[in-house]
Amino acid sequence: MIPEDKKEEIRERAPIADVVGNYVTLKKSGNSLKGLCPFHNEKTPSFYVHPSRGFYHCFGCKASGDIFSFLMHVEGKTFPEIVRDLAEQTGVELPTHDPQGEAKRQRQKKKTERLAAVMEQATEYYSAQLREHPDAAIARSELSKRGISDEYARKFRLGYAPHGWDSLSRHLERSGASPADAEEVGLIVARRSGRGHYDRFRHRLMFPVADVHGRVVAFSGRALEPAPSMEDQKEPPAKYLNSPENPLYHKGQVLYGLHEGRVEIRREDAAVLCEGNFDLVALHQAGFANAVAPMGTAFTEAHARLIKRFAPKVYLLFDGDDAGRKAVREAYGMLNKVALTAHVVSLPQGSDPDSFLREHGDTALRTRIVSAPTIIEHLIDDAAATADSNPHAKADAIAKLGPILAEVESPIERRLYVERVARKFGVVDVGLVKRELRRGLGRSKERTPVRRDAVQQVNPTAVLELQLKLISVLIDQPTLIDDDTSAKLGKLLTSPDRRAIFDSILRMVVRQGALTATSLLDEWSVDQLRTWLEARL
């Protein structure tokens, strides 16, 4: 529990105008300040900050509160996290009930600050080298060729790593930074001889990667054409070289551009997910400031959860090639786990967001984003477009969609998707499509190993509730019963009463093609009637 006097002390030391001003451009309006709301998309300012009273209010989306609620909303953090951050920034001492835990946290905090300071020194050094080093003209030429302006190069703090073996090492040593710290964050590498270090990044265009708090935690270095002063290279270097994981950086949990784009993601209520460094900067420059990108790794569940903190929707904007289509398929499971709504923006074969923007412009891309299909629609369309023309291949492609459609909770959505599968694959009989989808779902379950302990942990109450839901659905939608599934469904019911109800439903549907409540009630016992009533609740 945080004492009220401590919260008030933080409010006094962190004026709301200063806090909000870090995220929103505010202009004087009488005794208040106004600007564009960071929580919804608007063109006319309706967001007001009242410094003397310490609160904000938006007349558009009705968001309001103090500095704590503002930062919780814009940063996606919990209240204790926000209070702790502000207390550290303003020098307010919070009471602690765990002295040992607090001492450990303070030691970790000091180490984190020390490592972050080394990364900040490197960022400033690389940035200065981009402006000053003779060989940096090659890096500036690459930016010009890609259409990256000086403004956005500065905004993303792009830099140049000189080709010398130890230019950064010597710079950090002169500034008093610890070589051990620089090595721990992956800036320098110990020589095999055991004497000294050499720079990890050499003759590369440098992209600093910030975490959600704006702290540089890693670098991504893009290879450049050799400089005239360099010796001949025996073999070309890797196109991209990224920082190794370190105490500040876990690549599966960091999204490039999230710090720069978090306010716009809130405002748009959606993020745009791309893949490359140049793609990300180009998108922000073109007005898509809600773009983010994973760094040197596949999209992870942690990435999905990170986006979900700021918005409920994401647009996947991957390259228009086989690798891009594969990335969409692999991302589906992660997005589905965290219930993040996803749409897929398709680009022409061989295009990436960077090249598409240069060739077609931002309006063309915005049109594609607005009309982007859901990820399931995309997976259906892509499966139909890429399947071989022979019947066996088409049937197999349909079957592979079974596990995907089985994840759709809404019966209406699921039915519409099944109809889309039939239409895209040119199958007139929707029933045959359903049968093929079920076959694919069965194959998927056979490939998934079931642990003994998982079976033992099944909740009997949950099983009962699921069976009652099944009965309720069948009563409401008797047309769902067909010859292929009826026998199998009956075997899923574990009590005689529930099986008897199912048999009654099945007999009546087979006999007269519909259900009537009075006829069913005539057949059921008191216990069966109780079961039916439970299913209806």
Backbone torsions as a table, in degrees:
resi	resn	phi	psi	omega
1	MET	NA	125.7	-179.0
2	ILE	-94.2	122.3	-177.6
3	PRO	-58.5	145.7	-177.8
4	GLU	-64.1	-34.3	-178.9
5	ASP	-66.4	-31.1	177.6
6	LYS	-70.6	-39.5	177.7
7	LYS	-63.8	-40.2	179.3
8	GLU	-66.7	-38.0	177.5
9	GLU	-62.9	-40.2	178.1
10	ILE	-64.1	-42.8	179.4
11	ARG	-59.8	-37.8	-179.1
12	GLU	-69.7	-37.0	-177.0
13	ARG	-84.6	-15.8	179.3
14	ALA	-124.4	81.3	-178.5
15	PRO	-54.5	138.0	-174.9
16	ILE	-61.9	-31.8	179.4
17	ALA	-64.4	-38.0	179.0
18	ASP	-69.9	-42.8	-178.6
19	VAL	-64.5	-51.3	-179.0
20	VAL	-67.0	-33.6	-179.6
21	GLY	-62.3	-18.6	175.6
22	ASN	-72.2	-15.2	-175.6
23	TYR	-120.1	-26.6	-174.4
24	VAL	-129.9	135.6	173.6
25	THR	-76.0	114.7	-174.9
26	LEU	-107.8	141.9	177.3
27	LYS	-126.5	149.2	-178.0
28	LYS	-63.3	135.6	176.8
29	SER	-145.6	88.9	-174.9
30	GLY	66.3	-127.1	177.9
31	ASN	-88.6	2.2	-177.3
32	SER	-118.3	180.0	174.2
33	LEU	-124.1	145.8	179.9
34	LYS	-135.0	156.6	179.5
35	GLY	-168.2	-179.0	177.5
36	LEU	-74.0	132.9	-176.3
37	CYS	-63.7	132.3	178.0
38	PRO	-79.8	-4.8	-173.8
39	PHE	-105.4	-10.3	173.7
40	HIS	-152.4	163.2	-174.7
41	ASN	-83.5	122.1	178.3
42	GLU	-149.9	156.1	179.5
43	LYS	-105.9	-26.2	177.6
44	THR	-109.0	126.3	-175.8
45	PRO	-57.9	127.4	174.7
46	SER	-131.1	11.2	-176.5
47	PHE	-102.9	120.7	-175.8
48	TYR	-120.4	139.8	175.4
49	VAL	-115.6	131.4	-179.2
50	HIS	-112.9	92.2	-174.4
51	PRO	-58.0	-42.1	-175.1
52	SER	-68.0	-26.7	-178.7
53	ARG	-103.9	-6.4	172.9
54	GLY	70.6	31.1	178.1
55	PHE	-143.5	166.0	177.4
56	TYR	-124.1	159.7	176.3
57	HIS	-154.3	138.2	175.6
58	CYS	-110.8	123.6	179.6
59	PHE	-79.6	-8.1	178.3
60	GLY	-87.0	-60.3	-177.0
61	CYS	-100.9	-1.0	176.8
62	LYS	70.4	12.8	175.8
63	ALA	-67.6	139.7	178.3
64	SER	-159.2	162.1	179.5
65	GLY	154.1	-164.0	-179.9
66	ASP	-107.7	-165.3	-177.1
67	ILE	-63.7	-32.3	-177.7
68	PHE	-68.2	-48.9	-179.5
69	SER	-66.8	-35.4	178.7
70	PHE	-61.0	-49.9	-177.9
71	LEU	-69.3	-35.4	175.6
72	MET	-59.1	-41.7	-177.6
73	HIS	-71.9	-46.9	-173.2
74	VAL	-79.5	-29.1	-178.2
75	GLU	-98.2	-12.5	179.7
76	GLY	69.5	31.1	-178.5
77	LYS	-110.3	167.7	176.8
78	THR	-82.5	165.1	-179.7
79	PHE	-59.7	-47.9	178.7
80	PRO	-59.5	-37.0	179.3
81	GLU	-64.5	-42.8	-179.9
82	ILE	-65.3	-44.0	-179.9
83	VAL	-61.4	-43.4	-179.2
84	ARG	-64.3	-42.9	179.2
85	ASP	-60.8	-47.7	-178.6
86	LEU	-66.7	-36.9	178.4
87	ALA	-61.9	-42.5	179.3
88	GLU	-67.1	-38.3	-179.0
89	GLN	-70.6	-32.0	-175.5
90	THR	-101.2	-4.6	178.7
91	GLY	79.6	20.8	178.0
92	VAL	-86.6	127.9	-179.9
93	GLU	-88.9	123.3	179.1
94	LEU	-95.6	145.4	177.8
95	PRO	-68.1	148.9	179.3
96	THR	-127.2	142.1	179.4
97	HIS	-107.5	4.0	-179.7
98	ASP	-138.2	81.3	-175.4
99	PRO	-56.1	-42.6	-179.5
100	GLN	-65.3	-44.5	178.8
101	GLY	-63.5	-39.0	179.5
102	GLU	-67.7	-38.8	178.3
103	ALA	-63.6	-41.7	177.8
104	LYS	-63.7	-41.9	-180.0
105	ARG	-64.1	-37.5	179.1
106	GLN	-67.6	-38.2	177.7
107	ARG	-64.4	-43.0	178.7
108	GLN	-65.1	-38.1	179.3
109	LYS	-63.3	-42.7	179.6
110	LYS	-64.6	-39.5	177.9
111	LYS	-65.7	-43.5	179.3
112	THR	-60.0	-43.6	179.2
113	GLU	-63.9	-37.4	179.8
114	ARG	-66.6	-44.9	179.4
115	LEU	-66.6	-39.7	178.8
116	ALA	-64.5	-34.1	178.6
117	ALA	-65.8	-37.8	176.9
118	VAL	-64.5	-42.8	178.2
119	MET	-63.3	-37.2	178.8
120	GLU	-66.4	-40.1	176.8
121	GLN	-61.1	-43.1	179.5
122	ALA	-64.5	-40.2	179.2
123	THR	-60.3	-46.6	179.5
124	GLU	-64.7	-38.3	179.3
125	TYR	-64.4	-49.0	-179.9
126	TYR	-61.8	-39.6	179.3
127	SER	-62.5	-42.7	178.2
128	ALA	-66.0	-37.7	-180.0
129	GLN	-65.8	-31.9	177.9
130	LEU	-62.8	-31.7	179.5
131	ARG	-86.0	-32.0	-165.6
132	GLU	-111.6	-31.0	-172.3
133	HIS	-70.6	137.1	-179.2
134	PRO	-56.9	-38.1	-178.0
135	ASP	-80.6	-7.5	-178.6
136	ALA	-69.9	-11.4	176.9
137	ALA	-58.5	-30.9	178.3
138	ILE	-66.5	-41.0	178.0
139	ALA	-67.1	-42.6	179.2
140	ARG	-65.3	-34.8	177.3
141	SER	-64.9	-38.2	178.3
142	GLU	-64.0	-41.0	178.1
143	LEU	-65.1	-41.6	179.2
144	SER	-63.5	-42.0	179.5
145	LYS	-62.0	-33.7	179.9
146	ARG	-85.3	-4.0	179.1
147	GLY	77.8	18.9	179.0
148	ILE	-83.4	120.6	-176.8
149	SER	-75.9	162.8	176.0
150	ASP	-60.7	-36.2	-179.7
151	GLU	-59.7	-45.2	-177.7
152	TYR	-80.4	-24.2	171.9
153	ALA	-64.9	-38.1	177.3
154	ARG	-72.7	-40.9	-177.8
155	LYS	-59.7	-41.0	179.7
156	PHE	-94.5	7.3	172.8
157	ARG	55.9	42.0	179.5
158	LEU	-65.3	153.7	-175.3
159	GLY	-148.4	-174.7	179.2
160	TYR	-134.0	129.5	175.2
161	ALA	-97.7	115.2	-179.1
162	PRO	-60.2	157.8	-174.9
163	HIS	-80.1	-8.4	178.3
164	GLY	-62.0	153.2	-174.7
165	TRP	-68.6	-29.4	-172.7
166	ASP	-140.8	31.8	-178.7
167	SER	-64.4	-45.2	177.9
168	LEU	-69.2	-40.6	179.6
169	SER	-55.9	-46.3	-179.1
170	ARG	-67.8	-37.9	178.8
171	HIS	-62.7	-45.0	179.7
172	LEU	-65.8	-37.5	179.3
173	GLU	-63.8	-42.2	179.1
174	ARG	-64.9	-32.0	-178.2
175	SER	-83.6	-4.0	177.0
176	GLY	90.2	8.5	178.9
177	ALA	-72.2	148.2	179.9
178	SER	-76.4	125.2	175.9
179	PRO	-58.3	-33.3	179.1
180	ALA	-64.2	-40.2	177.9
181	ASP	-66.7	-43.4	-180.0
182	ALA	-63.1	-36.0	177.1
183	GLU	-70.3	-37.8	-177.1
184	GLU	-64.9	-32.8	179.0
185	VAL	-92.9	6.3	171.4
186	GLY	83.7	15.3	179.1
187	LEU	-78.5	-35.7	-179.3
188	ILE	-130.1	161.0	-176.8
189	VAL	-127.4	136.8	179.4
190	ALA	-68.5	136.6	177.5
191	ARG	-69.7	148.2	-179.6
192	ARG	-63.0	-28.8	179.5
193	SER	-69.8	-13.5	-178.6
194	GLY	86.7	0.4	-179.2
195	ARG	-109.9	107.0	174.2
196	GLY	76.1	-169.2	-175.9
197	HIS	-135.3	164.9	170.1
198	TYR	-130.0	159.6	-176.4
199	ASP	-72.9	136.7	175.7
200	ARG	-71.1	-40.6	-176.8
201	PHE	-102.5	123.7	-179.3
202	ARG	-139.2	130.3	-179.0
203	HIS	49.6	61.0	179.3
204	ARG	-139.2	149.4	170.3
205	LEU	-79.1	124.9	-169.5
206	MET	-104.1	130.6	175.7
207	PHE	-112.1	106.2	175.2
208	PRO	-69.8	137.2	-179.4
209	VAL	-110.3	117.7	-179.4
210	ALA	-99.4	148.3	172.2
211	ASP	-80.0	-176.0	-173.9
212	VAL	-65.7	-18.9	179.0
213	HIS	-87.8	-3.4	-179.3
214	GLY	91.0	6.2	-178.9
215	ARG	-88.9	125.9	179.0
216	VAL	-67.9	123.4	-176.3
217	VAL	-119.8	-11.4	-177.5
218	ALA	-163.2	170.7	175.8
219	PHE	-132.7	151.5	170.1
220	SER	-124.3	120.7	-175.7
221	GLY	-107.1	123.3	179.8
222	ARG	-93.5	128.7	179.3
223	ALA	-63.6	147.7	-178.9
224	LEU	-124.1	165.7	173.0
225	GLU	-61.8	142.3	-178.0
226	PRO	-57.5	143.3	176.5
227	ALA	-82.9	152.2	179.6
228	PRO	-56.8	-31.1	-177.1
229	SER	-80.4	-5.4	-177.1
230	MET	-87.1	153.0	173.8
231	GLU	-74.1	157.4	178.9
232	ASP	-60.3	134.0	178.9
233	GLN	-86.1	133.6	179.9
234	LYS	-68.2	-35.8	177.2
235	GLU	-149.5	149.4	-176.7
236	PRO	-64.6	143.9	179.6
237	PRO	-74.8	165.7	175.5
238	ALA	-60.4	141.2	-177.1
239	LYS	-57.1	-45.1	177.8
240	TYR	-126.0	140.2	173.9
241	LEU	-125.9	122.0	-177.0
242	ASN	-110.8	154.1	175.8
243	SER	-58.5	143.5	172.9
244	PRO	-72.5	162.9	175.9
245	GLU	-63.4	144.9	-176.5
246	ASN	-151.8	178.5	-177.5
247	PRO	-55.8	-24.9	179.8
248	LEU	-92.9	-21.2	-165.7
249	TYR	-131.9	120.9	171.7
250	HIS	-125.2	108.2	-166.8
251	LYS	-59.6	-28.8	178.9
252	GLY	-75.8	-1.0	-176.7
253	GLN	-125.3	6.9	-177.7
254	VAL	-122.9	134.6	176.5
255	LEU	-116.5	123.0	178.7
256	TYR	-65.2	130.4	178.0
257	GLY	91.3	-4.9	-177.8
258	LEU	-67.1	-41.0	178.8
259	HIS	-62.6	-45.1	-178.9
260	GLU	-69.2	-27.6	-172.7
261	GLY	-108.4	2.0	-170.4
262	ARG	-63.4	-36.2	179.9
263	VAL	-68.5	-42.8	179.7
264	GLU	-67.5	-33.4	176.2
265	ILE	-62.7	-43.1	175.8
266	ARG	-60.5	-45.9	-175.2
267	ARG	-65.6	-41.3	-179.1
268	GLU	-82.5	-14.5	-177.2
269	ASP	62.8	25.4	-179.0
270	ALA	-164.0	152.3	174.2
271	ALA	-114.4	154.2	172.9
272	VAL	-110.2	121.1	-176.9
273	LEU	-102.5	118.5	176.8
274	CYS	-117.8	-171.2	-173.0
275	GLU	-117.1	-34.0	-169.0
276	GLY	-109.4	160.8	178.4
277	ASN	-62.2	-50.0	179.8
278	PHE	-64.4	-37.5	176.9
279	ASP	-57.1	-46.4	-176.2
280	LEU	-62.5	-50.4	-178.3
281	VAL	-65.0	-40.7	179.5
282	ALA	-63.1	-39.3	178.7
283	LEU	-64.4	-45.7	177.9
284	HIS	-60.8	-42.2	-179.1
285	GLN	-64.7	-32.4	-178.5
286	ALA	-84.3	2.7	177.0
287	GLY	104.8	0.9	178.7
288	PHE	-99.2	67.8	-173.6
289	ALA	-74.7	0.7	176.3
290	ASN	-96.8	17.8	-180.0
291	ALA	-84.2	143.5	175.5
292	VAL	-139.0	165.1	-179.5
293	ALA	-151.1	139.1	172.5
294	PRO	-72.0	155.4	-175.7
295	MET	-108.5	107.1	171.7
296	GLY	60.8	26.5	-179.8
297	THR	-155.2	163.7	176.1
298	ALA	-70.4	159.6	177.1
299	PHE	-64.3	131.8	-174.6
300	THR	-115.6	168.2	175.9
301	GLU	-63.5	-35.2	177.4
302	ALA	-63.8	-37.9	175.8
303	HIS	-61.5	-44.6	-179.2
304	ALA	-61.5	-43.0	179.9
305	ARG	-66.3	-34.1	178.9
306	LEU	-64.8	-44.3	177.3
307	ILE	-64.1	-41.2	-177.3
308	LYS	-61.0	-25.7	176.5
309	ARG	-62.7	-26.3	-173.8
310	PHE	-111.2	-24.7	-177.2
311	ALA	-157.9	154.0	-179.6
312	PRO	-90.0	-2.6	-173.0
313	LYS	-136.2	149.2	177.0
314	VAL	-140.1	141.4	174.5
315	TYR	-106.2	121.1	179.0
316	LEU	-85.4	116.7	-177.4
317	LEU	-120.2	77.0	-176.9
318	PHE	-99.9	171.7	-179.8
319	ASP	-62.5	148.5	-179.7
320	GLY	-84.9	59.4	178.8
321	ASP	-141.4	-176.2	-178.3
322	ASP	-61.0	-38.2	180.0
323	ALA	-64.8	-38.0	178.6
324	GLY	-66.0	-40.6	178.1
325	ARG	-66.0	-38.1	177.8
326	LYS	-64.9	-39.4	179.6
327	ALA	-62.3	-36.9	177.6
328	VAL	-64.4	-46.1	-179.3
329	ARG	-60.9	-41.0	-178.3
330	GLU	-72.2	-29.7	-179.2
331	ALA	-74.2	-24.1	-174.4
332	TYR	-55.4	-47.8	-177.4
333	GLY	-61.4	-39.8	-179.6
334	MET	-66.4	-42.7	-178.6
335	LEU	-66.7	-39.4	-178.1
336	ASN	-66.9	-34.9	-179.1
337	LYS	-61.4	-35.5	-176.6
338	VAL	-102.7	9.3	178.8
339	ALA	57.5	44.8	177.9
340	LEU	-98.1	116.6	179.9
341	THR	-64.6	132.9	-175.1
342	ALA	-131.0	140.7	171.8
343	HIS	-124.2	154.3	-177.4
344	VAL	-117.9	123.0	178.6
345	VAL	-95.8	114.3	-177.2
346	SER	-87.8	135.7	175.3
347	LEU	-113.2	157.5	178.0
348	PRO	-59.9	153.1	178.6
349	GLN	-53.0	128.3	177.6
350	GLY	87.9	-5.7	179.9
351	SER	-92.9	152.5	168.0
352	ASP	-126.7	167.2	-177.0
353	PRO	-55.2	-39.1	-179.5
354	ASP	-61.3	-52.8	-178.1
355	SER	-69.1	-35.2	179.8
356	PHE	-63.6	-42.3	178.8
357	LEU	-63.1	-40.9	-179.4
358	ARG	-68.2	-33.4	-176.7
359	GLU	-87.6	-35.3	-171.9
360	HIS	-119.4	-18.7	177.3
361	GLY	90.7	169.5	-174.1
362	ASP	-72.1	-31.2	-179.3
363	THR	-63.7	-42.3	179.4
364	ALA	-63.5	-39.3	179.4
365	LEU	-69.5	-40.2	179.9
366	ARG	-62.6	-36.8	177.9
367	THR	-62.3	-41.7	178.9
368	ARG	-66.4	-37.2	-179.9
369	ILE	-66.7	-45.5	-178.3
370	VAL	-61.2	-35.8	-176.5
371	SER	-97.6	11.0	-175.6
372	ALA	-64.3	133.6	177.8
373	PRO	-73.7	163.8	173.8
374	THR	-64.9	162.4	-177.3
375	ILE	-63.9	-33.5	179.1
376	ILE	-70.3	-41.5	175.5
377	GLU	-59.0	-42.2	179.5
378	HIS	-63.4	-44.6	-179.1
379	LEU	-63.5	-37.0	176.4
380	ILE	-65.2	-49.2	-178.5
381	ASP	-62.5	-41.2	-178.8
382	ASP	-67.2	-39.5	178.3
383	ALA	-62.1	-41.1	-180.0
384	ALA	-69.5	-36.8	-176.4
385	ALA	-74.5	-29.6	-174.6
386	THR	-101.0	-7.9	-179.5
387	ALA	-72.4	144.4	174.6
388	ASP	-62.1	158.8	-173.5
389	SER	-77.3	-15.4	-177.2
390	ASN	-73.0	149.4	-174.5
391	PRO	-57.4	-38.4	-178.7
392	HIS	-62.9	-43.7	-179.3
393	ALA	-65.1	-39.5	178.8
394	LYS	-64.8	-43.3	179.2
395	ALA	-61.8	-40.8	-179.8
396	ASP	-66.3	-38.9	178.9
397	ALA	-64.7	-39.3	177.2
398	ILE	-65.0	-44.1	-178.7
399	ALA	-58.9	-37.3	-178.6
400	LYS	-67.1	-18.5	177.2
401	LEU	-81.6	-11.9	-178.2
402	GLY	-54.1	-53.1	-179.7
403	PRO	-61.3	-29.8	-179.7
404	ILE	-71.6	-48.0	-179.0
405	LEU	-69.8	-26.1	178.7
406	ALA	-65.6	-21.9	-179.6
407	GLU	-78.8	-13.5	-178.3
408	VAL	-75.6	121.7	-174.7
409	GLU	-77.9	-39.9	-175.8
410	SER	-73.1	123.5	177.7
411	PRO	-61.0	-35.0	-179.8
412	ILE	-67.3	-48.0	178.2
413	GLU	-58.9	-44.4	-178.1
414	ARG	-61.1	-41.4	-180.0
415	ARG	-64.7	-41.8	179.0
416	LEU	-63.7	-38.0	177.8
417	TYR	-66.7	-39.6	178.0
418	VAL	-61.7	-41.9	178.3
419	GLU	-64.6	-34.7	177.6
420	ARG	-66.3	-40.3	177.0
421	VAL	-58.6	-47.3	-179.7
422	ALA	-60.2	-43.8	-177.9
423	ARG	-66.3	-45.6	-176.3
424	LYS	-68.4	-32.2	-179.8
425	PHE	-93.0	-0.3	177.0
426	GLY	69.7	34.2	178.9
427	VAL	-104.8	120.5	-176.6
428	VAL	-73.4	-39.5	-175.5
429	ASP	-84.5	105.1	-179.6
430	VAL	-64.9	-31.1	178.8
431	GLY	-60.2	-38.6	177.5
432	LEU	-66.1	-36.3	177.6
433	VAL	-64.7	-43.5	178.2
434	LYS	-58.8	-42.1	-178.5
435	ARG	-63.4	-40.7	-179.6
436	GLU	-68.5	-37.7	177.5
437	LEU	-64.0	-41.1	177.8
438	ARG	-64.2	-36.6	177.9
439	ARG	-62.3	-42.0	178.4
440	GLY	-65.9	-37.0	177.8
441	LEU	-65.6	-40.3	177.7
442	GLY	-63.1	-41.3	178.0
443	ARG	-63.1	-39.7	-179.9
444	SER	-62.5	-41.9	179.9
445	LYS	-66.4	-34.7	179.1
446	GLU	-66.4	-31.7	-178.8
447	ARG	-80.7	-14.9	-177.2
448	THR	-91.7	111.2	-179.5
449	PRO	-67.1	140.3	178.0
450	VAL	-106.8	121.2	-179.1
451	ARG	-74.6	145.5	178.7
452	ARG	-59.7	-41.6	-177.8
453	ASP	-67.9	-30.5	178.6
454	ALA	-66.6	-38.7	179.0
455	VAL	-66.0	-41.3	-178.0
456	GLN	-67.3	-22.4	-176.1
457	GLN	-92.0	5.5	179.2
458	VAL	-61.7	132.0	-178.3
459	ASN	-84.5	116.5	-178.9
460	PRO	-58.5	-36.8	179.5
461	THR	-62.8	-41.0	179.1
462	ALA	-63.6	-38.4	178.2
463	VAL	-63.3	-44.8	179.2
464	LEU	-60.2	-47.1	-179.4
465	GLU	-61.3	-38.8	179.7
466	LEU	-64.8	-40.5	179.7
467	GLN	-67.1	-39.4	177.6
468	LEU	-64.7	-38.1	177.0
469	LYS	-63.2	-39.8	178.7
470	LEU	-60.4	-45.1	179.4
471	ILE	-63.0	-42.7	-179.1
472	SER	-61.7	-43.2	179.3
473	VAL	-62.4	-42.3	-179.0
474	LEU	-66.0	-36.2	177.7
475	ILE	-66.4	-41.3	-179.2
476	ASP	-74.3	-35.6	-175.3
477	GLN	-128.8	71.6	-176.8
478	PRO	-63.5	-18.9	179.8
479	THR	-69.5	-12.0	178.0
480	LEU	-69.4	-19.5	-179.8
481	ILE	-77.0	127.7	173.3
482	ASP	-135.4	171.4	-174.0
483	ASP	-62.3	-29.6	-174.6
484	ASP	-74.7	-31.1	-171.5
485	THR	-107.4	-17.5	-170.2
486	SER	-57.9	-46.1	-178.2
487	ALA	-65.1	-39.5	-177.7
488	LYS	-68.7	-38.0	-178.8
489	LEU	-63.9	-39.4	179.5
490	GLY	-61.0	-33.6	-178.9
491	LYS	-70.4	-18.7	-179.3
492	LEU	-76.5	-18.7	-175.8
493	LEU	-85.3	130.1	-167.9
494	THR	-98.7	-5.5	179.9
495	SER	-121.6	152.0	179.0
496	PRO	-58.9	-38.9	-179.0
497	ASP	-63.0	-45.4	-178.6
498	ARG	-67.7	-37.5	178.0
499	ARG	-66.4	-37.6	179.3
500	ALA	-64.3	-41.0	177.3
501	ILE	-62.3	-44.5	179.3
502	PHE	-60.9	-44.9	-179.4
503	ASP	-61.7	-37.8	177.8
504	SER	-62.8	-44.9	178.7
505	ILE	-60.8	-46.2	-177.6
506	LEU	-62.4	-45.7	-178.7
507	ARG	-60.7	-43.8	-176.9
508	MET	-67.8	-39.1	178.8
509	VAL	-64.5	-42.7	180.0
510	VAL	-66.6	-37.7	-174.3
511	ARG	-76.1	-44.7	-172.8
512	GLN	-128.9	3.0	174.0
513	GLY	74.8	7.7	-179.9
514	ALA	-158.9	172.6	177.9
515	LEU	-114.6	142.1	169.5
516	THR	-128.5	131.9	-173.9
517	ALA	-61.0	-40.6	-176.3
518	THR	-63.5	-41.0	179.8
519	SER	-65.2	-39.8	179.5
520	LEU	-65.4	-43.8	-177.7
521	LEU	-63.9	-32.0	177.2
522	ASP	-63.4	-28.8	-176.0
523	GLU	-87.8	-21.7	-169.7
524	TRP	-90.8	149.4	172.6
525	SER	-82.0	176.3	179.0
526	VAL	-61.3	-44.6	179.5
527	ASP	-62.3	-40.2	179.0
528	GLN	-67.0	-37.6	177.6
529	LEU	-62.9	-41.1	177.7
530	ARG	-60.4	-42.3	178.3
531	THR	-61.1	-42.4	-179.9
532	TRP	-63.2	-41.8	179.2
533	LEU	-63.4	-39.0	176.5
534	GLU	-62.2	-37.3	179.9
535	ALA	-67.9	-27.0	-177.6
536	ARG	-82.4	-17.8	-175.5
537	LEU	-81.5	NA	NA
